[in-house]
């Protein structure tokens, strides 16, 4: 069983937009107050807060801050209790949690007869039990509803998987496949970097919280949102193409957080978004009953000859692999993708084929 995210665009009215902005701020205040109180509460008591104490907390926040006076008591209690139920990671939440039954018939209910229409681009499951949770989030100037759905994963049948491929990700080219395919790196952020700097300078030159400052901030936010949308579209299309043509995909298990410590390449690594690409490949492979095999990050894919298997030191500046044993000359990244494919194939056969045979032998 896995959780899939359904994302839909909300179409709130001006009054509803103001309400959502206020609710988002209210959720942040409630999560902050709840984390502070429960930290002190747990030290003095071993029990959780009672419902009456939660209601008192929500009413106190609404009374103390005048910006929440427009919120009805029903909405304060409905949304506030969902905030407290939501998993906290010692940081204030930036979304509006809702009940599982709040989304239906192309409307989202946030309580007190307030219904916000949304554009349903794909059907939702009819059973509310399949819904994990519902959240409303703001991206730029747009509001979205996120519906998290429980879905059964398709089991991997090794007898139906025959096409193997290894993928080596890079900066010069986004990815090199072991069949020779090269996927160019679009560099969306680098392309827009100069424009973003100019817009950021204009924002810095304006008086904070003025009308012109707010308009410029919105313009800058649209640029960042455009880059996010372009990158996401590219990753999904690339992943779909790979999943369509191959059955077992081998990738390196990268520690991107540690790689970002290199100041020379950190911005380009984040722009390439390798982590999102691999996670997208993984869930799409699970949906199609295919396999994503992660090769250990310490596997020397760039230092092994894909022809004879001999190992030699390969500094990053060397882009051609010249084998000292068999004299083979192969482009560095393509050589790495061939080695990744071989290692992924061995791991896949060991896990699914030979492991299954051993279980059958034991059963017999």
Secondary structure, 3 states (H helix, E strand, C coil): CEEEEEEEEECCCHHHHHHHHHHHHHHHHHHHHHHHHHHHHHHHCCCCCCHHHHHHHHHHHHHHCHHHCCCCHHHHHHHHHHHHHCCCCCCCCCCEEECHHHEECCEEECCCCCEEEEECCCCCCCCHHHEEEEEEEEECCEEEEEEEEEECCCCCCHHHCCCEEEEEECCCEEEEECCCCEEECCCHHHHHHHHHHHHHHHHHCCCCCCHHHHHHHHHHHHHHHHHHHHHHHHHHHHHHHHHHHCCEEEEECCCHHHHCCCCCCHHHHHHHCHHHHHHHHHHHHHHCCCEEEEECCCCCCCCECCCCCCECCCCCCCCEEECCCCCCEEEHHHHHHHHHHHHHHHHHHHHHHHHHHHHHHHHC
